[in-house]
């Protein structure tokens, strides 16, 4: 068994000529900071990160002189939404966030992806929002929804506060 305690890089930013081996993960397993998986080639990897980082497609968990073991996010059923204008973007983001569903950037301008849920599909139909159901990877590199009470989106380690003037204030102590 190999213990991975850090992300060593990403194959999409730094391709490798070494033998590639992948750990196939569902999108919802990419938020874990601990886990144990077996790669396609049978290598057992235990992941123990100091904090959750959101594993991305291509993240390298292990590398030696001969091989690289990286994350492969499996495609899943998603609703891809195509907004026509920024008002529709606001409505889509509000509705998806109000249901505490994950939201990701789509592949086109003003498009978004969210894991398939029938109530969301019905809602988009009622709102008249152009959408389609398809198979796609939900990669944390494209994730845009963050739960503020559970995360530090600015990486400051400081509490966040909204002022009456709609300004976001970071309180450093």
C-alpha positions in Angstrom: 0.0 0.0 0.0 1.2 3.5 -0.8 0.4 6.4 1.4 -0.3 9.7 -0.4 -0.2 12.8 1.8 0.0 15.5 -0.9 -1.0 16.2 -4.4 2.2 16.0 -6.4 0.9 17.9 -9.5 -1.6 17.5 -12.3 -1.2 15.6 -15.6 -3.2 18.3 -17.4 -0.5 20.9 -16.5 2.5 18.6 -16.5 2.1 15.6 -18.8 4.3 12.6 -18.1 5.9 10.1 -20.4 6.0 7.5 -17.6 3.5 4.6 -17.4 0.1 6.0 -16.4 -2.2 4.4 -13.9 -5.5 5.8 -12.8 -7.8 5.7 -9.8 -11.3 6.1 -11.1 -13.5 8.2 -8.7 -17.1 9.4 -8.8 -17.4 13.2 -8.6 -18.8 13.1 -5.1 -15.7 11.2 -3.8 -13.4 14.0 -4.9 -14.2 16.2 -1.8 -12.7 13.6 0.6 -9.4 14.2 2.4 -9.0 10.6 3.3 -9.7 7.4 1.4 -8.4 4.1 0.2 -8.6 3.0 -3.4 -7.2 0.5 -5.8 -5.9 1.7 -9.1 -6.7 0.1 -12.5 -3.3 -1.7 -12.3 -4.1 -3.0 -8.8 -2.0 -0.5 -6.7 -3.6 0.2 -3.4 -3.4 3.9 -2.5 -4.3 5.4 0.9 -5.0 9.2 0.8 -4.5 11.3 3.9 -4.4 15.0 3.2 -4.2 17.6 6.0 -7.3 19.3 4.7 -9.8 18.7 2.0 -8.7 20.3 -1.3 -11.1 18.9 -3.8 -9.3 16.4 -6.0 -9.2 17.3 -9.7 -9.1 15.2 -12.8 -5.4 14.3 -13.4 -4.2 15.0 -9.9 -1.0 13.0 -9.2 -1.1 11.0 -6.0 2.1 8.9 -6.5 5.1 9.0 -8.8 8.3 7.0 -9.0 10.9 6.5 -11.7 8.6 4.2 -13.8 5.0 5.2 -13.2 2.5 7.8 -12.2 -0.8 7.2 -10.4 -3.4 9.9 -11.0 -7.1 10.6 -10.4 -9.6 10.0 -13.2 -13.0 11.5 -12.5 -15.7 9.3 -14.1 -18.3 10.9 -16.3 -21.8 11.1 -14.6 -25.3 12.2 -15.6 -25.5 16.0 -15.4 -27.9 18.8 -16.4 -26.1 21.2 -18.6 -27.7 24.7 -18.5 -27.3 27.3 -21.2 -28.1 30.8 -20.0 -29.1 33.4 -22.6 -28.1 36.5 -20.5 -26.7 37.5 -17.1 -30.2 37.7 -15.6 -30.7 34.1 -16.4 -27.3 33.3 -15.0 -28.3 34.9 -11.7 -31.6 32.9 -11.7 -29.9 29.6 -12.4 -27.2 30.1 -9.8 -29.8 31.2 -7.2 -32.0 28.1 -7.9 -29.2 25.6 -7.9 -27.7 27.2 -4.7 -31.0 27.3 -3.0 -31.2 23.5 -3.4 -27.6 23.1 -2.1 -26.6 21.4 -5.3 -23.1 21.6 -6.7 -22.5 23.9 -9.6 -19.7 23.8 -12.2 -18.7 25.9 -15.2 -19.9 24.4 -18.5 -17.9 24.1 -21.7 -19.5 27.1 -23.4 -20.0 30.8 -22.5 -22.8 31.2 -19.9 -23.2 27.5 -19.5 -23.2 25.5 -16.2 -23.3 21.9 -15.1 -25.0 20.4 -12.0 -25.4 16.7 -11.1 -28.7 15.4 -12.5 -31.7 15.7 -10.2 -35.2 15.4 -11.6 -36.6 18.3 -9.6 -34.0 20.6 -11.0 -34.7 19.4 -14.5 -38.4 20.1 -14.0 -37.6 23.6 -12.5 -35.4 24.5 -15.5 -38.3 23.5 -17.8 -40.7 25.7 -15.9 -38.3 28.6 -16.0 -37.8 28.2 -19.7 -34.1 27.7 -19.3 -32.3 25.9 -22.2 -30.8 22.7 -20.8 -29.9 19.1 -21.7 -29.1 16.0 -19.8 -25.7 14.4 -20.8 -22.7 12.5 -19.5 -19.8 14.7 -18.3 -17.0 14.9 -15.8 -17.7 17.1 -12.8 -14.1 18.3 -12.1 -13.3 20.4 -9.0 -11.1 22.6 -11.3 -14.5 23.8 -12.8 -16.5 23.9 -9.5 -17.9 27.3 -8.6 -20.1 26.5 -5.6 -18.5 26.7 -2.2 -20.3 26.6 1.1 -18.8 29.6 3.0 -19.4 28.3 6.5 -17.5 25.1 5.6 -14.7 26.6 3.5 -12.2 29.4 3.3 -12.7 30.4 -0.3 -10.1 33.2 -0.1 -7.6 31.1 1.8 -7.2 33.7 4.4 -8.1 31.8 7.6 -10.3 34.8 8.6 -14.0 35.1 9.1 -16.1 36.7 6.4 -18.7 39.4 6.9 -21.1 41.1 4.5 -21.7 44.8 5.1 -25.0 46.6 4.4 -23.3 48.1 1.3 -23.0 44.6 -0.3 -19.2 44.6 0.3 -17.4 41.5 1.5 -15.2 42.3 4.5 -12.4 40.0 5.7 -11.9 40.3 9.5 -8.3 39.7 10.4 -7.6 39.0 14.0 
